[in-house]
Every structure is written in structure tokens, then in C-alpha cells.
Amino acid sequence: MTKLSVNINKIATLRNARGGNLPDVIEAAKNIERFGSQGITVHPRPDERHIRYADVYALKKVITTEFNIEGYPSKNFIKLVTEVKPEQVTLVPDPPDVLTSDTGWDIKANFDFLKDVVQKFQSQGIRVSLFMNAEPDMAEYAKEVGADRVELYTESYARLYAEGKKDEAVKPFVETAKVVKDLGLGLNAGHDLNLQNLRYFHQQIPWLDEVSIGHALISDALYFGLENVVNLYRRELQ
């Protein structure tokens, strides 16, 4: 079964736009779990423009499913993750000034750095996933560096799917996913997956462990309601 982890960054963005605590990020996370999500994802950035470090500590106290923290492994991020001890950390190569994650790791070029960080987190009992492009050779390096899982960066799939090129869009992901499976690594996916393209992606790669979806799901909730949308996304994965 492929699990749905809901990224709640956009809820924090809405709160921060006005100040105060509306909407309440912690209550939203609890409700999302109650509505059927099998995990909660956050991606705190150094400027705290959406999820704040304080949110991460508070969320750890209430989340009853799986907690996934994404981010670049800076000194402060490593400290946060080792103190919170989520079930999973997803390492993303995004510098502080980017709007959103826009590429996967060059694991070969960052091999020693990533190996050290992976070992630090694993020594705390935290599963480590590496954000990567659909490139089979990078999966090989992810295995060598000691990662437990990889997360496929699906922006190119979503873009080509929207252009009516679904077979072309999914091909490199299927090829990479097969290599990941053969290597014995777990497999996650995320970025621009939505109600239009998720089902086909999952049908082609049914052994996915988890998808992490935030922007599209929270946007859909404006039209259909949060409880309904969580179940709509779950349905696409069944």
C-alpha cells in the first residue's frame, strides 16, 4: 500500500501571511490525520517563511501517524531533526533562497557529505530518504551512501503529463524505480503530483512506499474541503 503524507507548509504560509495563529497548524495536522492521511510532512527553511522550527517541535507531540521532516542538512536542521526524532528525514539539496525544491541531489558530487549526514540520522533511529531526479545511476549512489529510501522529484513528470505526454513523462521514473527496487531501497515520490496525474503515476509504479503532496492538495481543499480532498487523494492510490 502506498501511503499518503500531507505536506502542511501551505497552511503555515497562510497563517504567517496575517500573523497570529489562524489557521492553527497543529490543529490542521491533527485533523488531516483524522481525515485519513497516513503521514505529515514539513519542510522548515532557515527564514521560517512557512513552517517554523517551533511548529516542528509542537507537531512531534501530537502526530500519531508518520512524521517526515524535509530540508537541507545545515547545522541547525541537523540539530532540529536529531532533537525531534521523526520517523523519516528527507534530505533536499535546496539553498535558503529558492522558492521551492527544484532538483534532486547530485549524490556522487556530495557523496562524503551525505554519507556522514545519513549515518548521523540513522544512529538516532531515523529513516533517511534522499531527494533525487529520475536517474538510475543516482539510485546506485544512494545505495552506496547508505540511504534507506529515495524520493523521486516528479516535476518533469507532472509537466509532461499536463502536455498530454504521459508515456514519455513516466518512462524515466519507471526505469529508475525498477533500479531502486532491485537495490532494495524504499521508494517515495513528490512534487507537483495532483488529482489529475497521481493515479497514472501510481499505476506504473505500484510499489511506491509513499507520496508527499502539499501544494496541490491544500489548493484542492479550497474547492472541495480538506476532509474530502484527503480521501480523494487516498482513492487515487488504491
C-alpha positions, 0 to 999 in steps of 0.5 A: 500500500502506498501511503499518503503524507500531507505536506502542511507548509501551505497552511503555515504560509497562510497563517504567517501571511496575517500573523497570529495563529489562524489557521492553527497548524497543529490543529490542521495536522491533527485533523488531516490525520483524522481525515485519513492521511497516513503521514505529515510532512514539513519542510522548515527553511532557515527564514521560517517563511512557512513552517517554523522550527517551533511548529516542528517541535509542537507537531512531534507531540501530537502526530500519531501517524508518520512524521517526515521532516524535509530540508537541507542538512545545515547545522541547525536542521541537523540539530532540529531533526536529531532533537525531534526524532521523526520517523523519516528525514528527507534530505533536499539539496535546496539553498535558503533562497529558492522558492521551492525544491527544484532538483534532486541531489547530485549524490556522487558530487556530495557523496562524503557529505551525505554519507556522514549526514545519513549515518548521523540520522540513522544512529538516532533511529531515523529513516533517511530518504534522499531527494533525487531526479529520475536517474538510475545511476543516482539510485546506485549512489544512494545505495552506496551512501547508505540511504534507506529510501529515495524520493523521486522529484516528479516535476518533469513528470507532472509537466509532461503529463499536463502536455498530454505526454504521459508515456514519455513523462513516466518512462524515466521514473519507471526505469529508475524505480525498477533500479531502486527496487532491485537495490532494495531501497524504499521508494517515495515520490513528490512534487507537483503530483495532483488529482489529475496525474497521481493515479497514472503515476501510481499505476506504473509504479505500484510499489511506491512506499509513499507520496508527499503532496502539499501544494496541490492538495491544500489548493484542492481543499479550497474547492472541495474541503480538506476532509474530502480532498484527503480521501480523494487523494487516498482513492487515487492510490488504491 
